[in-house]
């Protein structure tokens, strides 16, 4: 009898361990939100004007406010008198696992939609189209990627810019040393402190970080566009009901002009905490994405 109890106990423990390691069932997202009367937004500490912190657990930005609008629509759809919004800081390295395992319901940062990531997560219709550029010190004398030969170039671990940088390194034959920041603020610090000669990243993030730096005039964005990338809200895959709820809200916001108004608010007007302007006019690619909503991956843009 003792042996049988022990075997049963071990089997139960094994089952619990397996359950704990299994990601939340994607098709239960709406039910999960309704049952808990709460939703968790994945946010970034320093993703330019798209998602950043003001401190004390407060997060703001273009994608954060878009997600807040989505939450309002979900609350109405689910018939909830109250929907508690929780904010979970994420990094480039952990954002996908935290979506997969159910910790984060909507990731509201600066994530590129590409075919590789679509194997693990799903994306809403595109709400930002990014152009990867180069930031340098204004007095560095660097104007293009071929001038980075034998120099140190920073980018952020876990981002698509890492692959973009290496692709251009191979294509141009320009050999440079790569250094990696743990997040975008850390990568910018590498440039600011002189430990890197350039910082390769999404143009909006570079512009936002420069605008919020101590001396914005000390930096400039230079060179050709290295990559065009659609940025979108991310959530668990294989959940058509949740994707429809999110996309329906976004498409309505695009048609009403609300998304364009939020873009102007966060990318063209003074923003907290310093009331500086990012000053990044909407690209033609983003105008096209808002006019004809779609969730095309980065690879579709590369074929243009």
ABEGO torsion letter per residue (X at the ends): XAAAAAAAAAAAAAAAAAAAABBBBAAAAAAAAAAAGBBBBBBBABBEAABBBAEGGBBBEAAAAAAAAAAAAAAAAAGBABBBBBBBBBBAAAAAAAAAAGABABBBBBBBBBAAAAAABBBBBBABBBBBBBBBBAAAGBABAAAABGBBBBBBBGBAAAAAAAAAAAAAGBBBBBBBBABAAAAAAAAAAGABABBBBBAAAAAAAAAABABAAABBBBEBBABBBBBBBBBBBGBAAAAAAAAAAAAAAAAAGAAAAAAAAAAABBBOAAGBBAGBBBBAAAAAAAABBBABBAAAAAAX
